[in-house]
C-alpha cells in the first residue's frame, strides 16, 4: 500500500512539474503514473550501474556528475514512454532537481499524517 501511495505521489509531482516547466510535458495522468513506475525501475536497475561506471568523474566533480546521471535517466524515460517528453538535456536537469525537491516535500507531508 505504501509503495502504491509513493508512486501516486511521484506521479502527482510529475504532473505538477509538467505544468510548471515548459520543456517537460505529460499527456495524461495515466502517463504520469507510468513515468513514475519507469523512473523508479530505472533508478533501481540502471542508476547503480551508471554510478559505478562513472565513479572516478563523480569523485572528481564532488558528486555533481550525479545530476548528469539523473538527467540521462530522465531522458531515457522520455525516449521509452510516448506521452512523456523532455525537450533538452538542460530541462532534464532542471526537472530532476525540482522532482527531487517536490518528492521530498510530498513524502514529508505524508509522513506527518501517519
OpenMM code with the backbone's topology and positions (N, CA, C; nanometers):
from openmm import Vec3, app, unit

residues = "UNK UNK UNK UNK UNK UNK UNK UNK UNK UNK UNK UNK UNK UNK UNK UNK UNK UNK UNK UNK UNK UNK UNK UNK UNK UNK UNK UNK UNK UNK UNK UNK UNK UNK UNK UNK UNK UNK UNK UNK UNK UNK UNK UNK UNK UNK UNK UNK UNK UNK UNK UNK UNK UNK UNK UNK UNK UNK UNK UNK UNK UNK UNK UNK UNK UNK UNK UNK UNK UNK UNK UNK UNK UNK UNK UNK UNK UNK UNK UNK UNK UNK UNK UNK UNK UNK UNK UNK UNK UNK UNK UNK UNK UNK UNK UNK UNK UNK UNK UNK UNK UNK UNK UNK UNK UNK UNK UNK UNK UNK UNK UNK UNK UNK".split()
positions = [
    Vec3(0.0822, -0.1195, 0.0000),
    Vec3(0.0000, 0.0000, 0.0000),
    Vec3(0.0866, 0.1257, 0.0000),
    Vec3(0.1945, 0.1200, 0.0789),
    Vec3(0.2844, 0.2345, 0.0870),
    Vec3(0.3540, 0.2605, -0.0471),
    Vec3(0.3897, 0.1535, -0.1172),
    Vec3(0.4552, 0.1654, -0.2467),
    Vec3(0.3619, 0.2314, -0.3488),
    Vec3(0.2361, 0.1899, -0.3491),
    Vec3(0.1395, 0.2482, -0.4421),
    Vec3(0.1188, 0.3957, -0.4112),
    Vec3(0.1115, 0.4302, -0.2844),
    Vec3(0.0942, 0.5697, -0.2455),
    Vec3(0.2149, 0.6539, -0.2855),
    Vec3(0.3336, 0.5987, -0.2695),
    Vec3(0.4553, 0.6710, -0.3109),
    Vec3(0.4593, 0.6911, -0.4621),
    Vec3(0.4192, 0.5893, -0.5375),
    Vec3(0.4153, 0.6020, -0.6832),
    Vec3(0.3127, 0.7070, -0.7268),
    Vec3(0.1988, 0.7106, -0.6597),
    Vec3(0.0973, 0.8111, -0.6924),
    Vec3(0.1459, 0.9518, -0.6583),
    Vec3(0.2182, 0.9665, -0.5487),
    Vec3(0.2758, 1.0967, -0.5145),
    Vec3(0.3818, 1.1382, -0.6160),
    Vec3(0.4616, 1.0425, -0.6616),
    Vec3(0.5609, 1.0731, -0.7647),
    Vec3(0.4928, 1.1122, -0.8953),
    Vec3(0.3839, 1.0446, -0.9290),
    Vec3(0.3084, 1.0807, -1.0493),
    Vec3(0.2491, 1.2211, -1.0355),
    Vec3(0.2006, 1.2543, -0.9176),
    Vec3(0.1493, 1.3890, -0.8933),
    Vec3(0.2596, 1.4928, -0.9110),
    Vec3(0.3786, 1.4618, -0.8628),
    Vec3(0.4921, 1.5534, -0.8794),
    Vec3(0.5270, 1.5704, -1.0267),
    Vec3(0.5213, 1.4624, -1.1047),
    Vec3(0.5494, 1.4709, -1.2482),
    Vec3(0.4464, 1.5593, -1.3174),
    Vec3(0.3192, 1.5444, -1.2809),
    Vec3(0.2135, 1.6260, -1.3419),
    Vec3(0.2322, 1.7731, -1.3062),
    Vec3(0.2599, 1.8014, -1.1807),
    Vec3(0.2796, 1.9405, -1.1371),
    Vec3(0.3958, 2.0038, -1.2127),
    Vec3(0.5063, 1.9318, -1.2237),
    Vec3(0.6231, 1.9868, -1.2932),
    Vec3(0.6000, 2.0009, -1.4435),
    Vec3(0.5152, 1.9168, -1.5005),
    Vec3(0.4865, 1.9319, -1.6432),
    Vec3(0.4067, 2.0584, -1.6698),
    Vec3(0.3286, 2.1032, -1.5724),
    Vec3(0.2570, 2.2300, -1.5874),
    Vec3(0.3484, 2.3493, -1.5631),
    Vec3(0.4468, 2.3335, -1.4764),
    Vec3(0.5353, 2.4442, -1.4399),
    Vec3(0.6468, 2.4648, -1.5423),
    Vec3(0.7054, 2.3566, -1.5887),
    Vec3(0.8207, 2.3658, -1.6790),
    Vec3(0.7757, 2.3569, -1.8249),
    Vec3(0.8118, 2.4541, -1.9070),
    Vec3(0.7701, 2.4499, -2.0473),
    Vec3(0.8426, 2.3440, -2.1302),
    Vec3(0.9554, 2.2948, -2.0851),
    Vec3(1.0307, 2.1959, -2.1606),
    Vec3(0.9947, 2.0527, -2.1286),
    Vec3(0.8956, 2.0328, -2.0413),
    Vec3(0.8547, 1.8988, -1.9993),
    Vec3(0.7044, 1.8859, -2.0219),
    Vec3(0.6624, 1.7729, -2.0762),
    Vec3(0.5200, 1.7532, -2.1000),
    Vec3(0.4762, 1.6118, -2.0709),
    Vec3(0.3538, 1.6004, -2.0173),
    Vec3(0.2914, 1.4710, -1.9911),
    Vec3(0.1509, 1.4778, -2.0487),
    Vec3(0.1109, 1.3752, -2.1239),
    Vec3(-0.0192, 1.3769, -2.1898),
    Vec3(-0.1364, 1.3547, -2.0957),
    Vec3(-0.1220, 1.2631, -1.9990),
    Vec3(-0.2352, 1.2315, -1.9114),
    Vec3(-0.1852, 1.1866, -1.7746),
    Vec3(-0.2801, 1.1690, -1.6859),
    Vec3(-0.2469, 1.1210, -1.5514),
    Vec3(-0.1930, 0.9776, -1.5582),
    Vec3(-0.2526, 0.8967, -1.6442),
    Vec3(-0.2064, 0.7586, -1.6583),
    Vec3(-0.0626, 0.7547, -1.7084),
    Vec3(-0.0287, 0.8442, -1.8000),
    Vec3(0.1092, 0.8521, -1.8480),
    Vec3(0.2023, 0.8918, -1.7342),
    Vec3(0.1580, 0.9830, -1.6476),
    Vec3(0.2401, 1.0246, -1.5335),
    Vec3(0.2635, 0.9084, -1.4375),
    Vec3(0.1634, 0.8233, -1.4193),
    Vec3(0.1806, 0.7061, -1.3335),
    Vec3(0.2825, 0.6108, -1.3960),
    Vec3(0.2732, 0.5923, -1.5272),
    Vec3(0.3694, 0.5065, -1.5970),
    Vec3(0.5098, 0.5659, -1.5875),
    Vec3(0.5207, 0.6992, -1.6001),
    Vec3(0.6507, 0.7665, -1.5861),
    Vec3(0.7077, 0.7419, -1.4471),
    Vec3(0.6232, 0.7515, -1.3445),
    Vec3(0.6702, 0.7285, -1.2077),
    Vec3(0.7213, 0.5857, -1.1901),
    Vec3(0.6516, 0.4896, -1.2486),
    Vec3(0.6929, 0.3496, -1.2376),
    Vec3(0.8240, 0.3268, -1.3128),
    Vec3(0.8326, 0.3790, -1.4354),
    Vec3(0.9538, 0.3591, -1.5154),
    Vec3(1.0735, 0.4297, -1.4519),
    Vec3(1.0540, 0.5518, -1.4015),
    Vec3(1.1633, 0.6217, -1.3323),
    Vec3(1.2107, 0.5421, -1.2108),
    Vec3(1.1167, 0.4854, -1.1370),
    Vec3(1.1549, 0.4047, -1.0203),
    Vec3(1.2354, 0.2819, -1.0620),
    Vec3(1.1896, 0.2155, -1.1675),
    Vec3(1.2619, 0.0964, -1.2142),
    Vec3(1.4007, 0.1316, -1.2669),
    Vec3(1.4105, 0.2389, -1.3445),
    Vec3(1.5416, 0.2785, -1.3973),
    Vec3(1.6355, 0.3231, -1.2852),
    Vec3(1.5810, 0.3935, -1.1858),
    Vec3(1.6644, 0.4338, -1.0718),
    Vec3(1.7112, 0.3124, -0.9926),
    Vec3(1.6304, 0.2073, -0.9917),
    Vec3(1.6670, 0.0863, -0.9183),
    Vec3(1.7644, -0.0008, -0.9964),
    Vec3(1.7454, -0.0108, -1.1295),
    Vec3(1.8248, -0.1038, -1.2086),
    Vec3(1.9443, -0.0402, -1.2796),
    Vec3(1.9246, 0.0747, -1.3435),
    Vec3(2.0272, 0.1333, -1.4299),
    Vec3(2.1184, 0.2304, -1.3553),
    Vec3(2.0613, 0.3074, -1.2655),
    Vec3(2.1405, 0.4102, -1.1977),
    Vec3(2.2613, 0.3552, -1.1219),
    Vec3(2.2476, 0.2453, -1.0472),
    Vec3(2.3681, 0.1939, -0.9784),
    Vec3(2.4801, 0.1556, -1.0748),
    Vec3(2.4433, 0.1019, -1.1899),
    Vec3(2.5447, 0.0657, -1.2892),
    Vec3(2.6147, 0.1903, -1.3416),
    Vec3(2.5364, 0.2939, -1.3726),
    Vec3(2.5957, 0.4188, -1.4211),
    Vec3(2.6828, 0.4854, -1.3157),
    Vec3(2.6400, 0.4781, -1.1904),
    Vec3(2.7199, 0.5383, -1.0826),
    Vec3(2.8535, 0.4667, -1.0686),
    Vec3(2.8518, 0.3352, -1.0771),
    Vec3(2.9772, 0.2599, -1.0653),
    Vec3(3.0691, 0.2880, -1.1842),
    Vec3(3.0117, 0.2922, -1.3051),
    Vec3(3.0927, 0.3164, -1.4242),
    Vec3(3.1534, 0.4567, -1.4278),
    Vec3(3.0847, 0.5528, -1.3679),
    Vec3(3.1326, 0.6918, -1.3708),
    Vec3(3.1863, 0.7368, -1.2349),
    Vec3(3.2239, 0.6433, -1.1518),
    Vec3(3.2716, 0.6773, -1.0181),
    Vec3(3.3914, 0.7730, -1.0174),
    Vec3(3.4915, 0.7546, -1.1028),
    Vec3(3.6044, 0.8489, -1.0990),
    Vec3(3.5636, 0.9934, -1.1295),
    Vec3(3.4788, 1.0136, -1.2311),
    Vec3(3.4383, 1.1505, -1.2636),
    Vec3(3.3424, 1.2056, -1.1576),
    Vec3(3.2651, 1.1181, -1.0949),
    Vec3(3.1767, 1.1626, -0.9867),
    Vec3(3.2588, 1.2109, -0.8678),
    Vec3(3.3638, 1.1394, -0.8358),
    Vec3(3.4519, 1.1816, -0.7253),
    Vec3(3.5246, 1.3103, -0.7616),
    Vec3(3.5703, 1.3190, -0.8864),
    Vec3(3.6419, 1.4374, -0.9322),
    Vec3(3.5545, 1.5634, -0.9266),
    Vec3(3.4256, 1.5484, -0.9574),
    Vec3(3.3337, 1.6634, -0.9556),
    Vec3(3.2614, 1.6780, -0.8223),
    Vec3(3.3051, 1.6053, -0.7229),
    Vec3(3.2477, 1.6090, -0.5878),
    Vec3(3.0983, 1.5761, -0.5872),
    Vec3(3.0584, 1.4830, -0.6720),
    Vec3(2.9213, 1.4353, -0.6751),
    Vec3(2.8287, 1.5086, -0.7701),
    Vec3(2.8752, 1.6158, -0.8308),
    Vec3(2.7888, 1.6912, -0.9213),
    Vec3(2.7559, 1.6139, -1.0486),
    Vec3(2.8367, 1.5166, -1.0834),
    Vec3(2.8084, 1.4369, -1.2026),
    Vec3(2.6838, 1.3515, -1.1840),
    Vec3(2.6402, 1.3310, -1.0606),
    Vec3(2.5154, 1.2581, -1.0364),
    Vec3(2.3963, 1.3309, -1.0979),
    Vec3(2.4037, 1.4634, -1.1094),
    Vec3(2.2982, 1.5385, -1.1780),
    Vec3(2.2904, 1.4978, -1.3246),
    Vec3(2.4042, 1.4749, -1.3856),
    Vec3(2.4080, 1.4307, -1.5247),
    Vec3(2.3478, 1.2910, -1.5369),
    Vec3(2.3783, 1.2040, -1.4431),
    Vec3(2.3224, 1.0690, -1.4449),
    Vec3(2.1707, 1.0747, -1.4300),
    Vec3(2.1210, 1.1595, -1.3401),
    Vec3(1.9760, 1.1743, -1.3245),
    Vec3(1.9125, 1.2264, -1.4530),
    Vec3(1.9770, 1.3213, -1.5174),
    Vec3(1.9245, 1.3750, -1.6431),
    Vec3(1.9229, 1.2674, -1.7512),
    Vec3(2.0244, 1.1844, -1.7551),
    Vec3(2.0287, 1.0752, -1.8531),
    Vec3(1.9132, 0.9782, -1.8295),
    Vec3(1.8849, 0.9477, -1.7039),
    Vec3(1.7748, 0.8568, -1.6720),
    Vec3(1.6408, 0.9188, -1.7113),
    Vec3(1.6252, 1.0486, -1.6913),
    Vec3(1.5010, 1.1151, -1.7301),
    Vec3(1.4871, 1.1179, -1.8818),
    Vec3(1.5947, 1.1446, -1.9530),
    Vec3(1.5893, 1.1426, -2.0990),
    Vec3(1.5626, 1.0013, -2.1521),
    Vec3(1.6164, 0.9013, -2.0856),
    Vec3(1.5884, 0.7630, -2.1236),
    Vec3(1.4405, 0.7313, -2.1030),
    Vec3(1.3848, 0.7772, -1.9929),
    Vec3(1.2420, 0.7595, -1.9677),
    Vec3(1.1595, 0.8302, -2.0743),
    Vec3(1.2031, 0.9490, -2.1116),
    Vec3(1.1340, 1.0247, -2.2159),
    Vec3(1.1350, 0.9498, -2.3490),
    Vec3(1.2437, 0.8800, -2.3784),
    Vec3(1.2511, 0.8019, -2.5022),
    Vec3(1.1685, 0.6736, -2.4959),
    Vec3(1.1499, 0.6193, -2.3758),
    Vec3(1.0763, 0.4940, -2.3611),
    Vec3(0.9250, 0.5129, -2.3614),
    Vec3(0.8770, 0.6269, -2.3128),
    Vec3(0.7331, 0.6496, -2.2963),
    Vec3(0.6876, 0.7546, -2.3962),
    Vec3(0.5831, 0.7211, -2.4740),
    Vec3(0.5370, 0.8090, -2.5803),
    Vec3(0.4730, 0.9378, -2.5297),
    Vec3(0.3957, 0.9359, -2.4240),
    Vec3(0.3238, 1.0541, -2.3788),
    Vec3(0.4043, 1.1475, -2.2909),
    Vec3(0.5297, 1.1172, -2.2672),
    Vec3(0.6162, 1.1983, -2.1814),
    Vec3(0.7319, 1.2490, -2.2655),
    Vec3(0.7536, 1.3806, -2.2628),
    Vec3(0.8648, 1.4343, -2.3417),
    Vec3(0.9398, 1.5421, -2.2649),
    Vec3(1.0694, 1.5394, -2.2810),
    Vec3(1.1602, 1.6401, -2.2264),
    Vec3(1.2394, 1.6922, -2.3456),
    Vec3(1.2383, 1.8250, -2.3652),
    Vec3(1.2926, 1.8801, -2.4892),
    Vec3(1.4447, 1.8820, -2.4961),
    Vec3(1.5137, 1.8969, -2.3828),
    Vec3(1.6593, 1.9060, -2.3895),
    Vec3(1.7223, 1.8512, -2.2622),
    Vec3(1.8532, 1.8413, -2.2682),
    Vec3(1.9302, 1.7938, -2.1538),
    Vec3(1.9157, 1.8879, -2.0342),
    Vec3(1.9134, 2.0191, -2.0603),
    Vec3(1.9049, 2.1163, -1.9506),
    Vec3(1.7690, 2.1106, -1.8824),
    Vec3(1.6622, 2.0890, -1.9613),
    Vec3(1.5312, 2.0723, -1.8994),
    Vec3(1.5273, 1.9450, -1.8166),
    Vec3(1.6003, 1.8430, -1.8583),
    Vec3(1.6066, 1.7186, -1.7813),
    Vec3(1.6763, 1.7412, -1.6470),
    Vec3(1.7818, 1.8220, -1.6463),
    Vec3(1.8499, 1.8528, -1.5193),
    Vec3(1.7583, 1.9334, -1.4273),
    Vec3(1.6931, 2.0346, -1.4824),
    Vec3(1.6012, 2.1173, -1.4018),
    Vec3(1.4862, 2.0310, -1.3495),
    Vec3(1.4307, 1.9464, -1.4376),
    Vec3(1.3229, 1.8563, -1.3968),
    Vec3(1.3693, 1.7629, -1.2858),
    Vec3(1.4898, 1.7116, -1.2970),
    Vec3(1.5443, 1.6208, -1.1968),
    Vec3(1.5568, 1.6892, -1.0598),
    Vec3(1.6113, 1.8101, -1.0607),
    Vec3(1.6268, 1.8839, -0.9344),
    Vec3(1.4921, 1.9151, -0.8703),
    Vec3(1.3996, 1.9678, -0.9499),
    Vec3(1.2688, 2.0042, -0.8963),
    Vec3(1.1868, 1.8821, -0.8565),
    Vec3(1.2017, 1.7723, -0.9303),
    Vec3(1.1306, 1.6494, -0.8947),
    Vec3(1.1792, 1.5968, -0.7601),
    Vec3(1.3074, 1.5982, -0.7376),
    Vec3(1.3610, 1.5537, -0.6084),
    Vec3(1.3106, 1.6414, -0.4945),
    Vec3(1.3108, 1.7725, -0.5184),
    Vec3(1.2643, 1.8660, -0.4168),
    Vec3(1.1153, 1.8457, -0.3874),
    Vec3(1.0343, 1.8338, -0.4917),
    Vec3(0.8902, 1.8172, -0.4743),
    Vec3(0.8568, 1.6830, -0.4114),
    Vec3(0.9297, 1.5783, -0.4479),
    Vec3(0.9078, 1.4475, -0.3863),
    Vec3(0.9397, 1.4521, -0.2371),
    Vec3(1.0453, 1.5210, -0.2004),
    Vec3(1.0806, 1.5321, -0.0582),
    Vec3(0.9698, 1.6025, 0.0191),
    Vec3(0.9149, 1.7083, -0.0384),
    Vec3(0.8062, 1.7808, 0.0280),
    Vec3(0.6822, 1.6921, 0.0412),
    Vec3(0.6426, 1.6272, -0.0686),
    Vec3(0.5217, 1.5446, -0.0654),
    Vec3(0.5362, 1.4261, 0.0287),
    Vec3(0.6521, 1.3634, 0.0307),
    Vec3(0.6720, 1.2484, 0.1186),
    Vec3(0.6831, 1.2911, 0.2655),
    Vec3(0.7344, 1.4100, 0.2923),
    Vec3(0.7379, 1.4571, 0.4312),
    Vec3(0.5979, 1.4908, 0.4810),
    Vec3(0.5132, 1.5433, 0.3931),
    Vec3(0.3730, 1.5686, 0.4316),
    Vec3(0.3032, 1.4364, 0.4610),
    Vec3(0.3324, 1.3360, 0.3809),
    Vec3(0.2718, 1.2036, 0.4018),
    Vec3(0.3149, 1.1445, 0.5351),
    Vec3(0.4402, 1.1583, 0.5720),
    Vec3(0.4886, 1.1017, 0.6989),
    Vec3(0.4260, 1.1719, 0.8194),
    Vec3(0.3975, 1.3028, 0.8078),
    Vec3(0.3362, 1.3759, 0.9189),
    Vec3(0.1938, 1.3305, 0.9429),
    Vec3(0.1238, 1.2889, 0.8360),
    Vec3(-0.0152, 1.2457, 0.8509),
    Vec3(-0.0264, 1.1112, 0.9194),
    Vec3(0.0743, 1.0275, 0.9095),
    Vec3(0.0641, 0.8918, 0.9652),
    Vec3(0.0891, 0.8902, 1.1103),
] * unit.nanometer
topology = app.Topology()
chain = topology.addChain("A")
for resn in residues:
    res = topology.addResidue(resn, chain)
    for name in ("N", "CA", "C"):
        topology.addAtom(name, app.Element.getBySymbol(name[0]), res)
